[in-house]
Amino acid sequence: MQYALVTGGSRGIGRAVALKLAQMGYFVLINYQSNDEAAEETLQHIREAGSDGELMKFDVSNHDETEQALQQWQAAHPDDYIEVLVNNAGIRKDNLLVWMNPDDFEHVLRTNLFSFYNVTRPLVASMIRKKNGRVINIASLSGMTGLPGQCNYSAAKGGLIAATKALAKEIGKKNITVNAVAPGFIQTDMVDGLDAEALKKQIPLNRFGSPQEVAELVGFLASPAASYITGECISINGGLYT
């Protein structure tokens, strides 16, 4: 049995990634924080496609809660390990910095960046012992170019890209690749409240991307075909470059 964990896997990009990995033959662990109905829907979609998975409800921004959940899973599967980790969980709390309150700044960093440490550190230890693994971090165009109103989100995603490059150098000799995917504007609830028509005019392909298109790239990075790619941040943004 090959296991993959997708954080924030109940909807949007996370759901599409979970389905893609399931189609590739992975037993998918679907992490989510609160939306039980959406998580169950994702698991049902996976089963309807002929694959299987498991729900893992915990808050990736909470170190102790995350550690406990992962330790419990490992105790129940002493001979197994999570081969593919997709750090996808993320939130937005946009505002101009001058009006941004400290809770919104910290919450975004904890969910989008600190979660990388909380989830990745214990799972990488198992990958190192097995000398095999894939870590794929969902970053953002915002982390590459910076976007107004997103100092918190840009800082978190920029930090995630830097951490991707550093970790790739630390564990490459153990046959573990670490890469980031930086979506532009993807049609999910993360773009709610944005002026879609105005933004599309800035995109050469003149449209937002789909979660499935991002999932195809993640699937490639998780596959043997990407075994010599590590430390990269690959943009998927319809030509909207920095």
LINCOR-V436843 format. One record per backbone hydrogen bond with DSSP energy under -0.5 kcal/mol. NH is the residue of the N-H (numbers start at 0). CO is the residue of the C=O. If there is no record, write none. Layout:
nh=NH co=CO
nh=NH co=CO
This chain:
nh=2 co=80
nh=3 co=26
nh=4 co=83
nh=5 co=28
nh=6 co=4
nh=6 co=85
nh=8 co=5
nh=8 co=30
nh=10 co=7
nh=13 co=10
nh=14 co=10
nh=15 co=11
nh=16 co=12
nh=17 co=13
nh=18 co=14
nh=19 co=15
nh=20 co=16
nh=21 co=17
nh=22 co=18
nh=23 co=19
nh=24 co=21
nh=25 co=20
nh=26 co=1
nh=27 co=25
nh=27 co=51
nh=28 co=3
nh=28 co=26
nh=29 co=27
nh=29 co=53
nh=30 co=5
nh=30 co=28
nh=31 co=55
nh=35 co=33
nh=38 co=34
nh=39 co=35
nh=40 co=36
nh=41 co=37
nh=42 co=38
nh=43 co=39
nh=44 co=40
nh=45 co=41
nh=46 co=42
nh=47 co=43
nh=48 co=44
nh=49 co=46
nh=50 co=45
nh=53 co=27
nh=55 co=29
nh=57 co=31
nh=57 co=55
nh=59 co=57
nh=61 co=58
nh=62 co=60
nh=65 co=61
nh=66 co=62
nh=67 co=63
nh=68 co=64
nh=69 co=65
nh=70 co=66
nh=71 co=67
nh=72 co=68
nh=73 co=69
nh=74 co=70
nh=75 co=71
nh=76 co=72
nh=76 co=73
nh=77 co=74
nh=79 co=76
nh=82 co=2
nh=82 co=80
nh=83 co=2
nh=84 co=133
nh=85 co=4
nh=86 co=84
nh=86 co=135
nh=87 co=85
nh=94 co=148
nh=98 co=95
nh=99 co=95
nh=99 co=96
nh=104 co=100
nh=105 co=101
nh=106 co=102
nh=107 co=103
nh=108 co=104
nh=109 co=105
nh=110 co=106
nh=111 co=107
nh=112 co=108
nh=113 co=108
nh=114 co=109
nh=115 co=112
nh=116 co=112
nh=117 co=113
nh=118 co=114
nh=119 co=115
nh=120 co=116
nh=122 co=118
nh=123 co=119
nh=124 co=120
nh=125 co=121
nh=126 co=122
nh=127 co=123
nh=128 co=124
nh=129 co=125
nh=130 co=126
nh=131 co=126
nh=132 co=174
nh=133 co=82
nh=134 co=176
nh=135 co=84
nh=136 co=178
nh=137 co=86
nh=138 co=136
nh=138 co=180
nh=140 co=182
nh=142 co=139
nh=143 co=139
nh=143 co=140
nh=144 co=140
nh=145 co=140
nh=145 co=141
nh=149 co=146
nh=150 co=94
nh=153 co=149
nh=154 co=150
nh=155 co=151
nh=156 co=152
nh=157 co=153
nh=158 co=154
nh=159 co=155
nh=160 co=156
nh=161 co=157
nh=162 co=158
nh=163 co=159
nh=164 co=160
nh=165 co=161
nh=166 co=162
nh=167 co=163
nh=168 co=164
nh=169 co=165
nh=170 co=166
nh=171 co=167
nh=173 co=170
nh=174 co=171
nh=175 co=170
nh=176 co=132
nh=178 co=134
nh=179 co=231
nh=180 co=136
nh=181 co=233
nh=182 co=180
nh=183 co=235
nh=185 co=183
nh=186 co=208
nh=187 co=185
nh=190 co=187
nh=191 co=188
nh=193 co=190
nh=195 co=193
nh=198 co=194
nh=199 co=195
nh=200 co=196
nh=201 co=198
nh=202 co=199
nh=203 co=201
nh=204 co=237
nh=205 co=202
nh=208 co=184
nh=212 co=209
nh=213 co=209
nh=214 co=210
nh=215 co=211
nh=216 co=212
nh=217 co=213
nh=218 co=214
nh=219 co=215
nh=220 co=216
nh=221 co=217
nh=222 co=218
nh=222 co=219
nh=225 co=222
nh=226 co=223
nh=228 co=225
nh=229 co=227
nh=230 co=177
nh=233 co=179
nh=234 co=232
nh=235 co=181
nh=239 co=236
nh=240 co=238
